[in-house]
């Protein structure tokens, strides 16, 4: 009795249904035995029950086979899915490694380009500084070349002649300036004399006019008084 209880717990619904049917048949047979039924009717009932039980067993067997096939297919699909997942994980790892290598290569390239650009910038700055000094250097070299050529062309005895010419040229310039200043002064003097004569003439006209007007009013008052 202690062993049958756990086994009953593990029975399938179909087995439990068969157990109930067997119990029902047992009860029916006991009742029939008490009533003393016909032998032929009992055999027919047993055949019908057996046929129904065989049909249920066949259906249960087909269902079990179908479930077994579905389980096998599910296991195959699970295995394929596991293989696909493993393959996908490997691809992800490979892609991650490739991306890491690519990022490292990009960073190394950027650092290399930055160093090259900084070196080129320094060289360009140095060249630009030297190029900025080139005009002054060229100007100094041209001045030295000009003095050297002048020393080769002219001798010490030419210095006095050149000094005399420079003095004469400067005296001529100063004389021309003095003449121009004298001409300007003469013109200014003439303009001043003209302006002074014009001012005197204007003053005379003003005095004559004011005197006429004064005497005219005075004469008119005397005539009115008479």
C-alpha positions in Angstrom: 0.0 0.0 0.0 2.9 2.4 0.7 4.4 1.7 -2.7 1.2 2.2 -4.8 0.6 5.7 -3.6 3.6 7.3 -5.2 3.0 5.3 -8.4 -0.6 6.6 -8.5 0.8 10.1 -8.3 2.9 9.5 -11.4 0.0 8.1 -13.5 -1.0 9.9 -16.7 -4.6 11.2 -17.1 -5.2 8.4 -19.6 -4.0 5.7 -17.2 -6.2 7.2 -14.5 -9.2 7.0 -16.8 -8.5 3.4 -17.6 -8.2 2.6 -13.8 -11.6 4.2 -13.3 -13.1 2.2 -16.1 -11.6 -1.1 -14.7 -13.1 -0.3 -11.3 -16.5 0.4 -13.0 -16.3 -2.9 -14.8 -15.4 -4.7 -11.6 -18.4 -3.1 -9.9 -20.6 -4.0 -12.9 -19.3 -7.6 -12.9 -20.0 -7.9 -9.2 -23.5 -6.5 -9.6 -24.0 -8.8 -12.6 -22.7 -11.8 -10.6 -25.3 -11.0 -8.0 -28.0 -10.7 -10.6 -26.6 -13.7 -12.6 -26.6 -12.1 -16.1 -26.3 -13.8 -19.4 -22.8 -15.0 -20.5 -23.2 -13.6 -24.0 -24.1 -10.2 -22.9 -21.1 -10.1 -20.6 -18.7 -11.1 -23.4 -20.2 -8.4 -25.6 -19.7 -5.8 -23.0 -16.1 -6.9 -22.4 -15.4 -6.8 -26.1 -16.9 -3.3 -26.4 -14.8 -2.1 -23.4 -11.7 -3.7 -24.8 -12.3 -2.1 -28.2 -12.7 1.3 -26.6 -9.6 0.7 -24.5 -7.6 -0.4 -27.6 -8.7 2.8 -29.5 -7.7 4.9 -26.6 -4.3 3.1 -26.3 -3.8 3.6 -30.1 -4.6 7.2 -29.9 -2.4 7.7 -26.8 0.4 5.8 -28.6 0.0 8.0 -31.7 0.0 11.1 -29.5 3.1 9.9 -27.7 4.9 9.2 -31.0 3.9 12.6 -32.3 5.1 14.2 -29.1 8.4 12.2 -29.4 8.8 13.5 -32.9 8.1 17.1 -31.9 10.5 16.7 -29.0 13.2 15.4 -31.4 12.5 18.3 -33.8 12.6 20.7 -30.9 15.9 19.3 -29.7 17.3 19.5 -33.3 16.0 23.1 -33.6 17.5 23.9 -30.1 20.8 22.5 -31.2 20.8 24.5 -34.4 19.8 27.6 -32.5 22.6 26.9 -30.0 25.1 26.5 -32.9 23.8 29.7 -34.5 24.2 31.5 -31.1 27.7 30.2 -30.7 28.5 31.2 -34.2 27.0 34.6 -33.6 29.0 35.1 -30.4 32.2 34.1 -32.3 31.3 36.6 -35.0 30.6 39.3 -32.4 34.0 38.6 -30.7 35.8 38.7 -34.1 34.0 42.0 -35.0 34.8 43.5 -31.6 38.5 42.5 -32.0 38.5 43.9 -35.6 36.9 47.1 -34.4 39.4 47.4 -31.5 42.3 46.9 -34.0 40.8 49.4 -36.4 40.3 52.0 -33.6 43.9 51.4 -32.4 45.1 51.9 -36.0 43.0 55.1 -36.4 44.4 56.5 -33.1 48.0 55.6 -34.0 47.5 57.2 -37.5 46.0 60.3 -35.9 48.9 60.6 -33.4 51.4 60.1 -36.2 49.7 62.7 -38.4 49.6 65.1 -35.4 53.4 64.7 -34.9 54.1 65.1 -38.6 51.9 68.3 -38.7 53.6 69.7 -35.6 57.0 69.1 -37.1 56.0 70.6 -40.4 54.5 73.6 -38.6 57.8 74.1 -36.7 59.8 73.9 -39.9 57.4 76.2 -41.7 57.6 78.7 -38.8 61.4 78.5 -38.9 61.4 79.0 -42.7 58.9 81.9 -42.4 61.1 83.6 -39.8 64.2 83.2 -42.0 62.1 84.4 -45.0 61.0 87.5 -43.0 64.7 88.2 -42.3 65.7 87.8 -45.9 64.7 91.4 -47.0 66.8 92.9 -44.3 69.7 90.6 -45.1 69.3 91.4 -48.8 69.2 95.1 -48.2 72.3 95.0 -46.1 74.1 92.9 -48.7 73.0 95.3 -51.5 74.3 98.2 -49.4 77.6 96.5 -48.9 77.8 95.7 -52.6 77.0 99.3 -53.5 79.7 100.6 -51.3 82.2 98.1 -52.7 81.3 99.0 -56.3 81.6 102.7 -55.3 85.0 102.2 -53.8 86.1 100.3 -56.9 84.8 103.0 -59.3 85.8 106.1 -57.4 89.2 106.9 -55.9 90.2 109.2 -52.9 91.0 112.1 -55.3 87.4 112.1 -56.5 86.1 112.8 -53.0 87.2 116.5 -53.0 85.6 117.0 -56.5 82.4 115.4 -55.3 82.4 117.5 -52.1 82.9 120.7 -54.2 80.1 119.6 -56.5 77.8 118.9 -53.7 78.5 122.2 -52.1 77.9 124.0 -55.3 74.7 122.1 -55.8 73.6 122.9 -52.3 74.5 126.6 -52.7 72.5 126.7 -55.9 69.5 125.2 -54.2 69.8 127.6 -51.3 70.2 130.5 -53.7 67.1 129.4 -55.6 65.2 129.1 -52.4 66.3 132.6 -51.3 65.3 134.1 -54.7 61.9 132.4 -54.4 61.5 133.8 -50.8 62.5 137.3 -52.0 60.0 137.1 -54.9 57.3 136.0 -52.5 58.2 138.8 -50.1 58.1 141.3 -52.9 54.7 140.1 -54.0 53.4 140.3 -50.4 54.8 143.8 -50.1 53.0 144.8 -53.3 49.8 143.2 -52.0 50.1 145.0 -48.7 50.6 148.4 -50.4 47.6 147.8 -52.6 45.5 146.8 -49.7 46.6 149.8 -47.7 45.8 152.1 -50.6 42.4 150.5 -51.0 41.7 150.8 -47.3 42.6 154.5 -47.3 40.4 155.1 -50.3 37.5 153.3 -48.7 38.0 155.3 -45.5 38.0 158.6 -47.5 34.8 157.6 -49.3 33.2 156.6 -46.0 34.1 159.9 -44.3 32.9 161.9 -47.3 29.6 160.1 -47.4 29.0 160.4 -43.6 29.9 164.1 -43.8 27.5 164.7 -46.7 24.7 162.9 -44.9 25.4 164.8 -41.7 25.4 168.2 -43.4 22.4 167.3 -45.5 20.2 166.6 -42.5 21.6 169.8 -40.8 20.7 171.9 -43.9 17.2 170.4 -44.1 16.6 171.3 -40.4 17.6 174.9 -41.0 15.4 175.2 -44.0 12.5 173.9 -42.1 13.1 176.3 -39.3 12.9 179.3 -41.7 
